[in-house]
Amino acid sequence: MDTKRLQQLAVAQQEYVVAMRRKFYEHPEISGQEVQTRKWLIEELEKMGVPYELLPGTGIIAVIKGGKTGKNKVLRADIDALPLQEECDNLKQPKKSVSKIDGICHACGHDAHMAVLLGTMKVLTAIKSEVAGTVYCCFEEGEEINCGIDTMIAALEKYSIDECFALHVYSGLDAGTVNIEAGSRMAGTVGIGIYIHGKSGHGSRPDQAINPIIPAAHIITQLNSAFMNQLNVEETVTLGIGMVKAGEATNIIPNEAYIGGTARFFNKVEGEKALAIINRIAENTALSHGCTVSFQTRHCISPYPVVNDSGVATRIENKLAAICGTEVLSPCERWYASECYSAYLLKYPGALGFLGIRNENYGSGAAHHNGKFDIDESGLYLGVCAELAFIFE
């Protein structure tokens, strides 16, 4: 496929992609409740004449069979929004598009992910005879709370898949640029949720109670020390304790204390080591104070880090440069946010690319999951270019 033609086909989808992005943006739905979103996706798929599978919940797998033999590939977009109140202004001025649903907004960019994938699909269906292999276009529900990933991965089991690719818009990258690099790109998460069980009593006689607050305090300080001294200093692992809860009255020792937070990591081995350290310190410290511990369901590794396959990432990057020129490629530091797209990469060679949306003149560039979050839409066609680079690399 001629690279100039691929660029022209992608640019031709810019208006459509922007229109679909605004439609999704103005009518956001939270994780697992993307009912209207799925209806609109189905409408577009049926207009294109693309067959699709409806998954339990709200996910979809659309299938485009090419006219040539070749690799079978997955393209993925997530479809859910956040339970967050949007602000009508970005960092500089009123936004071009604002959520019409109070308390819910697409402050992470999933609206753009859907729109870009639909734009790519329009190109692929128009030139299907020149597509090699089969392209499985996955619209995944509930990424923000990981409620759709297991269903999607299970549904893909019946297909023979060689490689996968996804994009994530990124406020840390300038609009008009794309980043696709080998290696770790987004962090894995250790969920921390520890209950320390003691024995309640009156504050005037702590000796007659077993105070769970004391070991909770020791656990927190020991975790900081252990992370500094027991984890590989050349591998970044962060510790963020965001919640400590215990008691309702100043003169009553409670039965229970709770510690909640996360640790973020880019190396699988160090992440698993961090979880083992957390568990060991919690159990042993509680025991030394006469307490016991139990762990919340979220107390585990979920998800693992996003680690791009070197071969896949390099081929997409080279093809994108051939389509759009090397000037659209931009270096970018890895992102400490987490993405359940890592589950695809644990099964298939693949990559995740960052699509730039920051524009200081317009006012986009606020952090994700922020009420002022906004997108410079001018470079969305580059997302189509990147996905086509993956299909035609």
C-alpha positions, -999 to 999 in steps of 0.1 A, spaced: 0 0 0 14 34 -10 22 55 20 10 87 5 -23 72 -2 -26 59 34 -19 94 46 -46 109 23 -71 83 34 -64 90 71 -66 128 66 -100 124 49 -114 109 81 -104 139 103 -138 155 101 -156 123 108 -133 114 138 -139 149 153 -176 146 149 -177 111 165 -154 122 193 -177 151 202 -208 129 201 -192 104 226 -177 132 247 -210 150 252 -228 118 262 -204 100 285 -213 68 304 -194 53 333 -177 19 334 -200 -10 327 -230 12 318 -220 22 283 -253 13 268 -260 42 245 -223 43 236 -225 8 224 -257 16 204 -239 44 186 -209 21 179 -232 -5 165 -249 21 142 -215 30 128 -204 -6 123 -237 -14 105 -232 16 82 -198 2 73 -212 -33 68 -187 -47 94 -198 -79 112 -195 -77 150 -199 -98 182 -216 -84 212 -199 -94 244 -216 -99 278 -218 -64 292 -212 -36 267 -180 -46 248 -179 -53 211 -155 -71 187 -158 -61 151 -142 -82 124 -127 -69 92 -114 -98 69 -89 -86 44 -86 -97 9 -51 -110 13 -34 -136 35 -14 -122 64 -12 -117 101 -43 -114 122 -42 -83 143 -61 -66 172 -69 -29 174 -83 -18 207 -102 12 220 -118 16 255 -153 32 258 -160 43 293 -160 77 310 -153 89 346 -176 98 375 -161 133 375 -176 168 373 -163 185 342 -153 222 341 -166 242 311 -132 258 306 -99 242 298 -66 258 310 -72 289 289 -107 292 274 -141 276 270 -140 241 256 -153 233 222 -172 203 235 -186 198 271 -203 168 287 -241 171 288 -243 146 317 -238 161 351 -210 144 372 -197 123 343 -171 132 316 -145 117 293 -116 132 312 -92 105 300 -98 105 263 -116 73 256 -140 92 234 -111 100 211 -100 64 212 -133 52 199 -135 79 173 -100 72 160 -107 35 157 -139 41 138 -120 63 114 -94 36 109 -122 11 103 -138 33 76 -104 33 58 -99 -4 61 -134 -12 48 -129 11 19 -97 -7 9 -105 -42 23 -91 -60 -7 -57 -46 1 -57 -56 38 -37 -86 47 -52 -110 73 -80 -102 97 -84 -71 119 -102 -76 152 -114 -42 164 -121 -44 201 -143 -18 219 -136 -26 255 -159 -16 283 -150 -4 318 -113 2 315 -113 27 344 -123 0 368 -110 -30 348 -145 -45 346 -144 -55 310 -109 -67 304 -114 -104 314 -145 -107 292 -126 -92 262 -95 -114 267 -117 -145 270 -137 -136 239 -105 -133 219 -94 -168 228 -113 -183 199 -94 -163 174 -59 -168 161 -42 -135 168 -6 -125 160 -2 -90 172 -21 -61 189 -19 -23 190 -37 5 208 -35 42 212 -39 64 243 -42 102 239 -17 119 263 -18 153 278 20 152 283 26 151 245 21 179 220 -8 177 195 5 167 161 29 142 174 29 105 183 51 84 205 57 47 199 86 32 218 98 -2 228 99 -12 265 78 -2 295 54 27 287 28 27 315 30 15 351 16 -16 367 -4 -12 399 -2 -29 432 -35 -23 450 -30 -18 487 -60 -26 509 -51 -38 544 -75 -43 574 -58 -46 608 -81 -63 633 -76 -57 670 -99 -55 700 -119 -24 710 -119 -8 744 -119 25 763 -91 49 756 -85 53 793 -74 16 795 -54 8 764 -40 -22 782 -74 -38 782 -78 -34 744 -57 -43 714 -53 -11 694 -51 -17 656 -41 19 650 -6 14 665 4 -15 641 -12 5 612 12 34 619 42 10 621 32 -7 589 32 26 570 66 37 583 81 2 577 68 1 542 86 33 533 118 20 548 115 -14 531 108 1 497 139 22 500 161 -6 512 148 -39 497 138 -30 462 162 -26 433 172 10 432 176 9 394 139 -1 390 113 26 399 86 15 424 65 42 439 45 39 472 14 61 476 -6 56 508 -38 75 502 -61 64 530 -59 56 567 -92 50 585 -99 40 621 -123 48 649 -152 72 654 -145 87 688 -113 101 704 -117 81 736 -127 47 721 -101 23 707 -116 7 675 -118 -29 665 -103 -22 631 -80 0 611 -76 3 574 -47 13 551 -53 20 514 -31 31 486 -11 19 455 24 11 444 34 17 408 61 -2 389 75 -8 355 93 -41 361 72 -72 367 96 -88 391 100 -57 412 62 -53 413 57 -88 426 85 -83 451 68 -51 463 35 -69 469 53 -97 488 71 -70 510 38 -53 517 21 -86 528 50 -97 549 53 -64 568 16 -61 573 12 -97 587 43 -97 609 38 -62 623 2 -69 631 12 -101 648 38 -84 669 11 -62 683 -14 -90 689 -35 -82 658 -44 -100 627 -48 -87 591 -70 -94 562 -67 -80 527 -93 -63 505 -101 -79 471 -82 -51 454 -51 -59 473 -32 -75 444 -14 -66 412 -39 -53 387 -29 -44 360 6 -53 351 28 -27 334 23 -19 297 55 -32 280 58 -27 242 73 -54 221 105 -41 205 98 -55 171 62 -44 168 69 -9 182 99 -4 159 80 -15 128 50 7 135 72 37 142 91 32 110 59 28 90 43 59 106 74 79 97 71 67 61 35 78 60 37 111 78 74 120 81 97 117 110 85 151 124 54 135 138 75 112 160 83 126 194 102 112 224 81 109 256 88 97 291 69 67 303 36 74 321 30 64 357 -7 59 351 -19 23 346 -38 6 317 -54 -28 316 -43 -30 279 -13 -47 295 -34 -78 296 -33 -79 258 4 -75 258 8 -104 282 -8 -127 255 2 -111 222 33 -92 209 21 -56 205 25 -20 215 7 10 229 13 44 214 7 79 228 -12 104 207 -4 140 216 -32 164 225 -15 192 243 -17 227 229 -8 256 252 -23 282 229 -57 264 228 -55 254 265 -54 216 263 -28 199 285 -45 195 319 -38 162 335 -60 132 328 -88 127 353 -91 164 358 -121 186 353 -101 209 329 -89 181 307 -94 188 271 -82 177 236 -67 195 207 -86 177 180 -64 189 151 -41 159 152 -66 131 157 -61 119 121 -26 110 132 -42 83 154 -57 69 122 -23 71 105 -7 52 134 -33 24 134 -30 21 96 8 19 101 3 -11 123 -20 -28 99 2 -22 68 37 -23 84 
